[in-house]
Amino acid sequence: MEELTIESLDGQARGLAHRAGKTVFVEGALPGERVTVATLRGGARHDVARIDELRHASSQRVEPRCASFGVCGGCVMQHLEPAAQVAVKQRLLEDAFARVALKPRRILPPLQGLAWGYRHRARLKVHVLPGAGRVIIGFHQRNSSYIADIQACHVLPARVAGLLAPLRALVAGMSAPDRIPQIEVAVGDAAIALVLRHLTPLLGRDLDRLREFGRRHAIVWWLQAGGPQTAMPLDQEDADALAYGLPEFGLRIAYRPTDFTQVNPLVNRALVSRAVALLDAQPGDRVADLFCGLGNFTLPLATRARAVVGIEASAALIERARKAAAAHGLDGRVRFEARNLFELDAQGLRSMGRYDRMLMDPPREGARAVAEALARLDSWERPARIVYVSCNPLTLARDAAILVHTGRYRLGSAGVINMFMHTAHVESIAVFDHGGPGGGEGADNRMPRGIA
C-alpha cells in the first residue's frame, strides 16, 4: 500500500498530501507524518481519505482528551499539541495574505487562553431515537447531520458539561420530547442560561419540570418557540441575569442568551484590550466602530476617544448597546446607528462624517463593501488607521487587498487570536495605516505577483 507524507494542514485541519498529480486530504493526519490511507471520496483533482495505518507519528501528536474526538464535529485538533495549533492558524492567516500578494510588516504575538472549559456559548442538538425513546444530546457529527451522543465535553465549563446527563433525563420526561430540537447555552459572569427551543407549546407540567431543574442546578431558563427574536425568559425576574465584564474599562455588558457574544470571555477581554491599544485613539479623536453588535469594542473605545459611533444592522442589538452606554454614563460620547453595512458605498460612508480611526468586526462574509467604499474616498476623508477583527482569514485577505492594492492603505501588522481552541476556526486582527495621497506607502506590503 502506498505511503504518503503529510505536508501541512488545510483550513479544516485535514492533513494535506499529494499523489499521482492529485491533492489528498487526510482526516486526522498531522504535518510530517507518514501514513497509508483509505479513500473515502474521490474526485478529479483531489481525494478525501482517512488514516489506514500511522507509520510515523508527529512529535506534536497528543492523545485527545475527549472520548468522542473523531466523531463529534465540535473539535478537530485535539490530537495536536496546543502551541502547534496556534502555529497552524498563524500559517493559514499568512497563506491567505500571500494568495493576494500581501505580507504584514509585523506579525503580532498570538492571543490565547485556557485550553479547556473555555466555551461559554454552545448550541446543543437534541434528538430522540425512534422506537427506543432514548434522548441524545450533543453536537453534529463531523461532516454529517447526525448528532454525536456525547457523554462529556471538555471545552464546555465543568458546570455546563455536568448538565448533559441531567438534561437527557429532563427532555425524556417532557410531554413532547421529539419536538425539542436544541438547547442553547449562554454562560455569563454570574449566571448560566439555557434556551429551550420547542416546536409545540409546552404544558404546565413541562414548565414545572423546567423550574425544578433550574432550582436544582442553579440555571435560568429561556423558551424559544420560533426564531431567536421569540426567546423569552421562563420567569421575568431572570431577564437581566446574563452579563460579561470588561474590567480594564470598568464595563459590564448585559445581553440576551440569543445575542451574539464571543464564545471565549477571557480571550475576548484580551482581544478588546489589544484592539483598543492598536487603534491608539487619542482623547480628541472621532472613532467609528462598524459591525458593533452590543458595543463590545464601542464602549471601551468611548472611554478613550472624544466621540464614537457604533454601526450595526440589528436594531435590537443597537437598542441594548444604547442602554449599556447610558448605564455607564457614556451616552454623551457614543451614539449608535442601525445601518446595513453590506450595502454601504462611498457616498454612504461620507454621510457618516469623517473619522480619525475606524474599527470593524464583520461576520464571516467580511466587509467588502466597506473596503471598496474606503478605497474610493479622497485622501483627507480616510481614517488614519483601521483595525480589522476577523473570523475568516480569506475574507480578511480579500478586503485587505482592496485597501492596499488601491494604494490607499498599508498592512502594518496582523496576528491570530485563538478564540476557539481545538477547532480549525481562525480569528485574527490586522492593522491598516493610511498610505498617503499617492498611495506609495501601500506598496511596502506588496509581494511579487507570482506568490499569489
ROTORZA-439710 format. One record per residue (C-alpha): residue number from 0; residue in three letters; chain; x, y, z. Coordinates in pm, 1 decimal, decimal comma. Layout:
N
REC/NUM/ala/A/X/Y/Z
...
This chain:
452
REC/0/met/A/0,0/0,0/0,0
REC/1/glu/A/130,3/346,8/-94,7
REC/2/glu/A/274,6/558,1/185,7
REC/3/leu/A/201,8/932,8/190,5
REC/4/thr/A/388,4/1211,2/370,8
REC/5/ile/A/167,8/1483,7/517,3
REC/6/glu/A/289,6/1827,6/415,1
REC/7/ser/A/59,6/2064,3/607,0
REC/8/leu/A/-293,7/2112,5/740,9
REC/9/asp/A/-573,9/2274,0/543,2
REC/10/gly/A/-843,2/2510,4/672,1
REC/11/gln/A/-1043,9/2215,6/807,4
REC/12/ala/A/-742,0/2072,3/994,8
REC/13/arg/A/-706,2/1784,2/747,5
REC/14/gly/A/-361,6/1660,4/655,3
REC/15/leu/A/-258,2/1755,4/302,4
REC/16/ala/A/-51,0/1528,0/77,8
REC/17/his/A/-7,2/1464,7/-295,1
REC/18/arg/A/-8,6/1152,1/-510,4
REC/19/ala/A/-35,7/1093,7/-883,0
REC/20/gly/A/-90,7/1463,4/-950,9
REC/21/lys/A/-383,0/1486,0/-706,7
REC/22/thr/A/-417,6/1650,5/-365,6
REC/23/val/A/-519,3/1413,1/-87,5
REC/24/phe/A/-690,6/1546,4/225,4
REC/25/val/A/-633,2/1300,0/509,4
REC/26/glu/A/-858,7/1335,2/812,4
REC/27/gly/A/-674,6/1311,6/1143,9
REC/28/ala/A/-323,3/1329,8/994,6
REC/29/leu/A/-60,2/1582,5/1104,0
REC/30/pro/A/229,4/1753,2/922,1
REC/31/gly/A/540,3/1536,3/893,8
REC/32/glu/A/353,0/1210,5/948,4
REC/33/arg/A/384,2/914,4/713,6
REC/34/val/A/59,5/728,5/662,8
REC/35/thr/A/-121,7/481,6/444,6
REC/36/val/A/-480,0/579,7/374,7
REC/37/ala/A/-823,5/451,7/279,2
REC/38/thr/A/-1001,5/678,4/31,6
REC/39/leu/A/-1343,8/799,4/144,5
REC/40/arg/A/-1434,8/1016,1/-154,1
REC/41/gly/A/-1257,4/1055,6/-484,4
REC/42/gly/A/-1263,9/1348,1/-725,0
REC/43/ala/A/-1100,0/1464,5/-1046,2
REC/44/arg/A/-847,1/1685,1/-868,0
REC/45/his/A/-847,8/1567,2/-507,2
REC/46/asp/A/-936,6/1277,8/-278,2
REC/47/val/A/-1060,1/1274,8/81,7
REC/48/ala/A/-917,2/989,9/289,4
REC/49/arg/A/-872,4/861,7/641,7
REC/50/ile/A/-565,0/707,1/801,4
REC/51/asp/A/-539,4/332,9/747,0
REC/52/glu/A/-203,2/298,6/922,7
REC/53/leu/A/3,6/563,0/1102,2
REC/54/arg/A/359,7/457,9/1017,9
REC/55/his/A/542,0/758,1/1160,4
REC/56/ala/A/371,3/989,1/1412,2
REC/57/ser/A/441,4/1359,9/1456,7
REC/58/ser/A/623,1/1463,8/1774,0
REC/59/gln/A/337,4/1713,1/1821,5
REC/60/arg/A/66,1/1445,9/1824,0
REC/61/val/A/-106,5/1411,5/2163,3
REC/62/glu/A/-379,6/1186,2/2298,8
REC/63/pro/A/-719,0/1355,7/2258,6
REC/64/arg/A/-888,4/1417,7/2591,6
REC/65/cys/A/-1240,4/1363,7/2459,5
REC/66/ala/A/-1373,8/1011,6/2401,4
REC/67/ser/A/-1592,3/1149,1/2118,8
REC/68/phe/A/-1299,8/1300,1/1927,1
REC/69/gly/A/-1312,9/1194,6/1563,5
REC/70/val/A/-1690,2/1151,3/1575,1
REC/71/cys/A/-1808,5/1483,5/1720,7
REC/72/gly/A/-1761,1/1772,5/1481,0
REC/73/gly/A/-1702,5/2028,2/1756,2
REC/74/cys/A/-1324,0/1983,1/1783,3
REC/75/val/A/-1093,9/1869,7/1504,4
REC/76/met/A/-749,4/1944,9/1650,5
REC/77/gln/A/-743,7/1778,7/1993,4
REC/78/his/A/-476,6/1540,6/1863,9
REC/79/leu/A/-235,4/1833,6/1806,8
REC/80/glu/A/-33,1/1996,6/2084,2
REC/81/pro/A/-192,5/2337,8/2169,2
REC/82/ala/A/108,9/2552,8/2076,2
REC/83/ala/A/123,2/2377,5/1739,2
REC/84/gln/A/-245,7/2453,3/1685,1
REC/85/val/A/-165,0/2824,0/1713,4
REC/86/ala/A/123,5/2788,7/1466,4
REC/87/val/A/-109,1/2618,8/1215,5
REC/88/lys/A/-358,7/2903,4/1241,8
REC/89/gln/A/-84,6/3162,6/1202,8
REC/90/arg/A/28,4/2988,5/883,8
REC/91/leu/A/-328,5/2982,1/749,3
REC/92/leu/A/-354,2/3357,5/807,5
REC/93/glu/A/-21,0/3430,1/640,1
REC/94/asp/A/-108,6/3199,8/348,9
REC/95/ala/A/-437,8/3386,6/299,4
REC/96/phe/A/-246,1/3715,3/272,2
REC/97/ala/A/12,5/3559,5/39,8
REC/98/arg/A/-262,5/3449,6/-201,6
REC/99/val/A/-347,8/3816,5/-256,5
REC/100/ala/A/20,3/3918,8/-272,1
REC/101/leu/A/33,9/4079,8/72,2
REC/102/lys/A/261,6/4041,1/370,0
REC/103/pro/A/216,6/4218,4/707,5
REC/104/arg/A/513,2/4425,5/814,4
REC/105/arg/A/491,0/4271,5/1161,3
REC/106/ile/A/337,1/3950,7/1294,4
REC/107/leu/A/165,4/4008,2/1627,3
REC/108/pro/A/214,8/3752,8/1905,9
REC/109/pro/A/-90,3/3522,8/1922,7
REC/110/leu/A/-361,9/3573,6/2180,6
REC/111/gln/A/-479,5/3257,1/2354,7
REC/112/gly/A/-640,4/3147,6/2677,6
REC/113/leu/A/-748,9/2828,8/2850,6
REC/114/ala/A/-718,6/2502,1/2660,1
REC/115/trp/A/-1025,7/2352,3/2830,1
REC/116/gly/A/-1352,1/2479,2/2975,5
REC/117/tyr/A/-1337,3/2798,1/2770,1
REC/118/arg/A/-1655,0/2769,4/2562,5
REC/119/his/A/-1925,5/2989,7/2716,7
REC/120/arg/A/-2158,6/2967,8/2415,0
REC/121/ala/A/-2284,8/2644,1/2259,9
REC/122/arg/A/-2582,2/2505,9/2070,2
REC/123/leu/A/-2658,6/2154,0/2186,0
REC/124/lys/A/-2862,7/1945,9/1943,2
REC/125/val/A/-3135,0/1716,2/2078,3
REC/126/his/A/-3267,1/1400,2/1915,0
REC/127/val/A/-3499,7/1125,8/2037,0
REC/128/leu/A/-3417,5/787,0/1889,1
REC/129/pro/A/-3731,1/648,4/1720,8
REC/130/gly/A/-3872,4/342,9/1897,4
REC/131/ala/A/-3612,2/343,8/2175,5
REC/132/gly/A/-3723,4/672,9/2328,5
REC/133/arg/A/-3362,8/743,1/2426,0
REC/134/val/A/-3257,8/1108,0/2414,5
REC/135/ile/A/-2928,9/1208,9/2252,2
REC/136/ile/A/-2777,1/1548,5/2328,3
REC/137/gly/A/-2457,8/1670,4/2163,0
REC/138/phe/A/-2309,2/1839,0/1859,1
REC/139/his/A/-2330,6/1736,6/1494,9
REC/140/gln/A/-2103,2/1454,0/1394,7
REC/141/arg/A/-1812,9/1553,0/1171,7
REC/142/asn/A/-1929,5/1608,1/812,6
REC/143/ser/A/-2276,9/1481,5/899,9
REC/144/ser/A/-2623,6/1597,3/1000,2
REC/145/tyr/A/-2638,2/1320,0/1261,8
REC/146/ile/A/-2583,7/1408,6/1625,9
REC/147/ala/A/-2293,6/1271,9/1827,5
REC/148/asp/A/-2415,1/1131,3/2159,0
REC/149/ile/A/-2151,9/1293,4/2379,8
REC/150/gln/A/-2128,2/1190,1/2743,0
REC/151/ala/A/-1875,6/1460,5/2833,9
REC/152/cys/A/-1743,8/1778,8/2674,4
REC/153/his/A/-1414,2/1920,7/2796,8
REC/154/val/A/-1432,6/2253,4/2613,8
REC/155/leu/A/-1752,1/2347,4/2798,7
REC/156/pro/A/-1722,9/2483,9/3153,2
REC/157/ala/A/-1740,4/2198,0/3403,5
REC/158/arg/A/-2077,1/2311,8/3539,3
REC/159/val/A/-2229,2/2303,9/3191,2
REC/160/ala/A/-2068,0/1973,5/3093,0
REC/161/gly/A/-2208,4/1824,6/3413,1
REC/162/leu/A/-2560,6/1906,8/3293,1
REC/163/leu/A/-2550,7/1675,2/2989,8
REC/164/ala/A/-2684,3/1365,7/3168,5
REC/165/pro/A/-2948,8/1555,6/3372,2
REC/166/leu/A/-3065,0/1730,6/3053,8
REC/167/arg/A/-3117,6/1399,6/2878,1
REC/168/ala/A/-3338,6/1283,8/3165,4
REC/169/leu/A/-3523,2/1617,6/3169,0
REC/170/val/A/-3605,3/1609,1/2797,0
REC/171/ala/A/-3707,9/1241,9/2813,7
REC/172/gly/A/-3971,1/1335,2/3073,5
REC/173/met/A/-4121,9/1624,5/2876,7
REC/174/ser/A/-4465,8/1589,1/2717,7
REC/175/ala/A/-4325,5/1605,6/2360,0
REC/176/pro/A/-3950,4/1537,0/2372,2
REC/177/asp/A/-3933,3/1478,3/1996,3
REC/178/arg/A/-4041,9/1841,0/1945,4
REC/179/ile/A/-3737,9/1983,8/2124,9
REC/180/pro/A/-3458,6/2014,7/1864,6
REC/181/gln/A/-3195,2/2209,4/2057,5
REC/182/ile/A/-3083,6/2369,0/2383,1
REC/183/glu/A/-2864,4/2676,8/2355,5
REC/184/val/A/-2611,9/2752,1/2629,8
REC/185/ala/A/-2500,7/3100,6/2737,8
REC/186/val/A/-2267,9/3139,8/3035,3
REC/187/gly/A/-2236,5/3486,7/3185,8
REC/188/asp/A/-2006,6/3608,5/3459,6
REC/189/ala/A/-2268,5/3534,7/3728,0
REC/190/ala/A/-2534,6/3314,0/3565,6
REC/191/ile/A/-2590,7/3026,2/3324,3
REC/192/ala/A/-2885,3/3045,0/3085,3
REC/193/leu/A/-3031,0/2759,7/2881,3
REC/194/val/A/-3261,0/2835,6/2588,2
REC/195/leu/A/-3508,2/2555,3/2516,9
REC/196/arg/A/-3617,6/2551,1/2153,6
REC/197/his/A/-3964,0/2391,5/2133,8
REC/198/leu/A/-4173,4/2333,1/1822,9
REC/199/thr/A/-4503,6/2278,6/2006,9
REC/200/pro/A/-4646,4/2460,0/2311,7
REC/201/leu/A/-4522,3/2338,1/2649,2
REC/202/leu/A/-4767,8/2208,4/2906,5
REC/203/gly/A/-4793,4/2330,0/3263,8
REC/204/arg/A/-4615,7/2020,3/3392,6
REC/205/asp/A/-4331,4/2085,9/3146,0
REC/206/leu/A/-4284,2/2432,2/3292,3
REC/207/asp/A/-4286,6/2288,2/3644,0
REC/208/arg/A/-4012,4/2043,0/3546,0
REC/209/leu/A/-3805,2/2323,5/3398,5
REC/210/arg/A/-3836,7/2537,5/3711,3
REC/211/glu/A/-3740,9/2248,4/3936,6
REC/212/phe/A/-3440,2/2171,3/3714,2
REC/213/gly/A/-3337,7/2537,2/3726,9
REC/214/arg/A/-3353,1/2548,0/4107,7
REC/215/arg/A/-3161,0/2222,5/4146,0
REC/216/his/A/-2882,8/2316,0/3903,5
REC/217/ala/A/-2875,0/2695,9/3951,9
REC/218/ile/A/-2953,3/2787,7/3591,8
REC/219/val/A/-3212,8/3017,8/3432,6
REC/220/trp/A/-3440,5/2903,8/3151,2
REC/221/trp/A/-3542,2/3086,1/2837,5
REC/222/leu/A/-3805,1/2946,8/2599,7
REC/223/gln/A/-3786,4/2987,3/2222,4
REC/224/ala/A/-4095,0/2898,1/2019,0
REC/225/gly/A/-3970,7/3039,1/1685,7
REC/226/gly/A/-3673,3/3242,9/1566,5
REC/227/pro/A/-3418,5/3396,6/1805,1
REC/228/gln/A/-3637,4/3705,4/1849,6
REC/229/thr/A/-3907,9/3489,7/2013,4
REC/230/ala/A/-3682,1/3382,2/2303,6
REC/231/met/A/-3828,4/3488,5/2638,6
REC/232/pro/A/-3728,7/3410,6/2998,1
REC/233/leu/A/-3938,2/3145,6/3167,5
REC/234/asp/A/-3955,1/3379,0/3469,2
REC/235/gln/A/-3931,2/3752,5/3410,1
REC/236/glu/A/-3701,6/3812,8/3706,8
REC/237/asp/A/-3428,9/3626,1/3515,2
REC/238/ala/A/-3442,7/3860,0/3214,0
REC/239/asp/A/-3128,5/4054,0/3313,4
REC/240/ala/A/-2925,3/3770,3/3464,0
REC/241/leu/A/-2664,7/3749,8/3186,5
REC/242/ala/A/-2373,0/3990,7/3156,1
REC/243/tyr/A/-1999,1/3985,8/3090,9
REC/244/gly/A/-1738,8/4222,4/3222,8
REC/245/leu/A/-1452,9/4416,8/3065,4
REC/246/pro/A/-1281,6/4517,4/3390,0
REC/247/glu/A/-995,6/4708,6/3225,7
REC/248/phe/A/-1255,4/4958,5/3105,6
REC/249/gly/A/-1492,4/4939,6/3403,3
REC/250/leu/A/-1771,0/4790,1/3190,7
REC/251/arg/A/-2041,6/4529,8/3243,9
REC/252/ile/A/-2237,4/4448,7/2927,6
REC/253/ala/A/-2575,7/4279,2/2965,9
REC/254/tyr/A/-2705,3/4051,7/2691,5
REC/255/arg/A/-2978,0/3805,8/2599,9
REC/256/pro/A/-2876,0/3440,7/2556,2
REC/257/thr/A/-2954,1/3455,4/2183,2
REC/258/asp/A/-2745,2/3771,5/2124,4
REC/259/phe/A/-2407,1/3737,4/1958,4
REC/260/thr/A/-2125,9/3742,9/2213,1
REC/261/gln/A/-1779,5/3593,8/2188,4
REC/262/val/A/-1751,6/3227,2/2285,0
REC/263/asn/A/-1437,7/3275,7/2493,6
REC/264/pro/A/-1472,4/3557,7/2752,2
REC/265/leu/A/-1110,8/3559,8/2872,1
REC/266/val/A/-974,0/3580,1/2519,0
REC/267/asn/A/-1236,6/3842,2/2437,6
REC/268/arg/A/-1100,3/4062,3/2717,7
REC/269/ala/A/-750,7/4028,6/2574,7
REC/270/leu/A/-879,9/4093,7/2221,9
REC/271/val/A/-1064,2/4411,5/2322,7
REC/272/ser/A/-756,7/4534,9/2508,7
REC/273/arg/A/-531,5/4468,4/2208,0
REC/274/ala/A/-772,4/4620,3/1956,8
REC/275/val/A/-810,3/4940,5/2159,3
REC/276/ala/A/-432,9/4965,4/2205,8
REC/277/leu/A/-362,6/4905,6/1836,0
REC/278/leu/A/-621,0/5160,0/1725,4
REC/279/asp/A/-445,1/5410,3/1953,3
REC/280/ala/A/-737,2/5653,1/1963,2
REC/281/gln/A/-640,5/5987,7/2117,3
REC/282/pro/A/-862,7/6194,8/2350,6
REC/283/gly/A/-957,3/6429,7/2067,3
REC/284/asp/A/-1032,1/6161,1/1806,0
REC/285/arg/A/-1361,1/6064,8/1646,7
REC/286/val/A/-1386,2/5686,3/1602,8
REC/287/ala/A/-1621,6/5460,7/1403,6
REC/288/asp/A/-1690,3/5101,6/1512,3
REC/289/leu/A/-1851,9/4905,7/1228,7
REC/290/phe/A/-2049,4/4582,8/1286,2
REC/291/cys/A/-2053,2/4686,8/1651,7
REC/292/gly/A/-2313,1/4441,8/1790,3
REC/293/leu/A/-2369,8/4506,5/2160,9
REC/294/gly/A/-2082,6/4755,1/2175,9
REC/295/asn/A/-1808,2/4507,1/2266,9
REC/296/phe/A/-1548,4/4748,1/2121,1
REC/297/thr/A/-1758,8/5065,2/2100,9
REC/298/leu/A/-1800,0/5114,9/2474,4
REC/299/pro/A/-1431,9/5057,2/2562,2
REC/300/leu/A/-1334,7/5299,8/2283,9
REC/301/ala/A/-1574,1/5557,0/2428,3
REC/302/thr/A/-1365,5/5559,4/2746,6
REC/303/arg/A/-1064,0/5671,1/2538,8
REC/304/ala/A/-1183,5/5889,0/2248,3
REC/305/arg/A/-1377,9/6215,0/2221,2
REC/306/ala/A/-1665,8/6063,2/2021,9
REC/307/val/A/-1750,6/5713,9/1897,9
REC/308/val/A/-2024,9/5590,7/1666,4
REC/309/gly/A/-2124,0/5223,6/1660,8
REC/310/ile/A/-2297,9/5092,3/1349,4
REC/311/glu/A/-2480,9/4760,4/1331,7
REC/312/ala/A/-2763,7/4617,0/1119,6
REC/313/ser/A/-2962,5/4475,2/1412,6
REC/314/ala/A/-3189,8/4736,2/1568,5
REC/315/ala/A/-3235,8/4512,4/1874,6
REC/316/leu/A/-2860,7/4496,9/1941,4
REC/317/ile/A/-2831,0/4872,2/1887,9
REC/318/glu/A/-3100,5/4935,1/2147,7
REC/319/arg/A/-2923,3/4718,3/2404,7
REC/320/ala/A/-2593,7/4891,6/2326,4
REC/321/arg/A/-2757,8/5230,4/2387,3
REC/322/lys/A/-2885,2/5112,9/2724,8
REC/323/ala/A/-2538,5/4989,0/2818,5
REC/324/ala/A/-2385,8/5324,7/2720,9
REC/325/ala/A/-2640,8/5509,8/2933,0
REC/326/ala/A/-2584,9/5276,1/3228,7
REC/327/his/A/-2212,7/5360,7/3222,1
REC/328/gly/A/-2257,4/5733,1/3167,1
REC/329/leu/A/-2110,5/5714,7/2817,4
REC/330/asp/A/-2418,1/5820,0/2620,2
REC/331/gly/A/-2274,6/6171,6/2577,0
REC/332/arg/A/-1966,2/6034,0/2399,8
REC/333/val/A/-2111,5/5748,5/2196,2
REC/334/arg/A/-2403,5/5707,0/1961,7
REC/335/phe/A/-2534,8/5403,1/1779,1
REC/336/glu/A/-2688,9/5375,1/1436,4
REC/337/ala/A/-2868,9/5088,7/1260,6
REC/338/arg/A/-2737,8/5051,5/903,6
REC/339/asn/A/-2678,3/4766,6/657,7
REC/340/leu/A/-2301,7/4782,7/605,4
REC/341/phe/A/-2312,1/4519,9/330,8
REC/342/glu/A/-2477,5/4782,6/108,1
REC/343/leu/A/-2252,3/5074,1/203,8
REC/344/asp/A/-2097,8/5282,2/-74,5
REC/345/ala/A/-1859,7/5577,1/-73,1
REC/346/gln/A/-2142,8/5830,4/-53,5
REC/347/gly/A/-2296,6/5645,1/239,9
REC/348/leu/A/-1959,8/5639,8/413,2
REC/349/arg/A/-1920,3/6014,9/356,9
REC/350/ser/A/-2265,4/6074,8/504,7
REC/351/met/A/-2144,2/5923,5/832,3
REC/352/gly/A/-1890,0/6205,8/866,6
REC/353/arg/A/-1512,0/6195,0/886,2
REC/354/tyr/A/-1346,2/5970,9/1145,2
REC/355/asp/A/-985,7/5971,6/1262,2
REC/356/arg/A/-984,6/5597,8/1342,2
REC/357/met/A/-1202,2/5302,2/1245,2
REC/358/leu/A/-1253,9/4954,9/1388,1
REC/359/met/A/-1452,8/4683,3/1215,9
REC/360/asp/A/-1551,6/4335,0/1329,9
REC/361/pro/A/-1761,7/4183,9/1048,8
REC/362/pro/A/-1910,9/3833,6/1029,1
REC/363/arg/A/-1752,6/3559,7/815,2
REC/364/glu/A/-1867,0/3732,7/495,0
REC/365/gly/A/-1619,9/4011,7/567,7
REC/366/ala/A/-1654,4/4381,5/487,4
REC/367/arg/A/-1605,6/4407,4/112,8
REC/368/ala/A/-1848,6/4694,8/61,7
REC/369/val/A/-1682,4/4894,1/340,1
REC/370/ala/A/-1333,5/4829,9/197,0
REC/371/glu/A/-1444,3/4936,2/-150,4
REC/372/ala/A/-1608,6/5249,3/-10,3
REC/373/leu/A/-1292,6/5339,4/182,1
REC/374/ala/A/-1082,2/5289,5/-131,6
REC/375/arg/A/-1298,7/5544,5/-315,9
REC/376/leu/A/-1264,3/5820,5/-57,5
REC/377/asp/A/-1030,8/6113,1/-111,1
REC/378/ser/A/-713,4/6117,0/96,3
REC/379/trp/A/-835,2/6374,7/350,5
REC/380/glu/A/-1156,7/6176,2/410,0
REC/381/arg/A/-993,5/5848,3/505,3
REC/382/pro/A/-936,0/5732,6/865,2
REC/383/ala/A/-566,5/5739,1/953,5
REC/384/arg/A/-581,6/5388,1/1097,1
REC/385/ile/A/-814,0/5087,5/1067,5
REC/386/val/A/-817,3/4787,7/1299,5
REC/387/tyr/A/-994,6/4491,7/1139,4
REC/388/val/A/-1102,8/4199,2/1360,8
REC/389/ser/A/-1185,6/3893,7/1151,0
REC/390/cys/A/-1330,4/3545,8/1194,0
REC/391/asn/A/-1236,5/3439,4/838,4
REC/392/pro/A/-881,6/3486,9/706,4
REC/393/leu/A/-995,3/3451,1/344,7
REC/394/thr/A/-1237,6/3745,1/355,2
REC/395/leu/A/-991,0/3946,6/564,0
REC/396/ala/A/-726,4/3894,5/294,6
REC/397/arg/A/-972,7/3982,7/18,4
REC/398/asp/A/-1065,7/4309,6/191,4
REC/399/ala/A/-700,8/4383,2/272,9
REC/400/ala/A/-616,0/4352,8/-96,3
REC/401/ile/A/-881,4/4612,3/-178,9
REC/402/leu/A/-737,7/4855,8/75,3
REC/403/val/A/-370,3/4800,9/-4,7
REC/404/his/A/-359,0/4734,5/-379,0
REC/405/thr/A/-557,8/5051,7/-448,5
REC/406/gly/A/-270,7/5233,8/-278,5
REC/407/arg/A/-492,7/5367,5/-1,3
REC/408/tyr/A/-350,7/5177,0/297,1
REC/409/arg/A/-54,8/4968,2/405,3
REC/410/leu/A/-87,9/4650,0/611,2
REC/411/gly/A/109,2/4723,5/926,7
REC/412/ser/A/61,0/4419,3/1148,9
REC/413/ala/A/-154,2/4110,1/1184,4
REC/414/gly/A/-185,9/3807,1/1408,7
REC/415/val/A/-416,2/3530,1/1523,6
REC/416/ile/A/-647,3/3510,3/1821,6
REC/417/asn/A/-705,5/3151,4/1929,9
REC/418/met/A/-1063,6/3211,0/2037,4
REC/419/phe/A/-1165,5/2851,2/1957,9
REC/420/met/A/-901,6/2612,5/2093,0
REC/421/his/A/-901,6/2263,8/1933,9
REC/422/thr/A/-1107,9/2380,7/1635,7
REC/423/ala/A/-993,6/2491,1/1290,3
REC/424/his/A/-1162,0/2830,4/1335,1
REC/425/val/A/-916,6/3117,8/1282,6
REC/426/glu/A/-987,7/3452,6/1446,7
REC/427/ser/A/-741,2/3730,3/1364,5
REC/428/ile/A/-668,6/4100,4/1383,8
REC/429/ala/A/-498,5/4331,4/1134,1
REC/430/val/A/-391,9/4696,9/1136,1
REC/431/phe/A/-403,8/4923,3/829,9
REC/432/asp/A/-243,1/5265,6/818,0
REC/433/his/A/-316,7/5547,6/576,6
REC/434/gly/A/-88,2/5519,6/274,0
REC/435/gly/A/-77,8/5889,2/185,2
REC/436/pro/A/-231,8/6077,4/-110,7
REC/437/gly/A/-38,3/5889,9/-376,6
REC/438/gly/A/-55,5/5556,8/-204,3
REC/439/gly/A/315,2/5489,6/-239,0
REC/440/glu/A/349,5/5363,0/116,7
REC/441/gly/A/93,7/5093,6/47,2
REC/442/ala/A/334,0/4928,6/-193,3
REC/443/asp/A/554,0/4827,4/100,5
REC/444/asn/A/325,4/4530,1/164,8
REC/445/arg/A/309,7/4403,0/-188,1
REC/446/met/A/470,9/4072,5/-268,9
REC/447/pro/A/571,9/3959,6/-617,9
REC/448/arg/A/257,2/3865,9/-804,3
REC/449/gly/A/387,2/3515,0/-867,2
REC/450/ile/A/333,6/3435,2/-498,1
REC/451/ala/A/-43,7/3490,2/-516,6
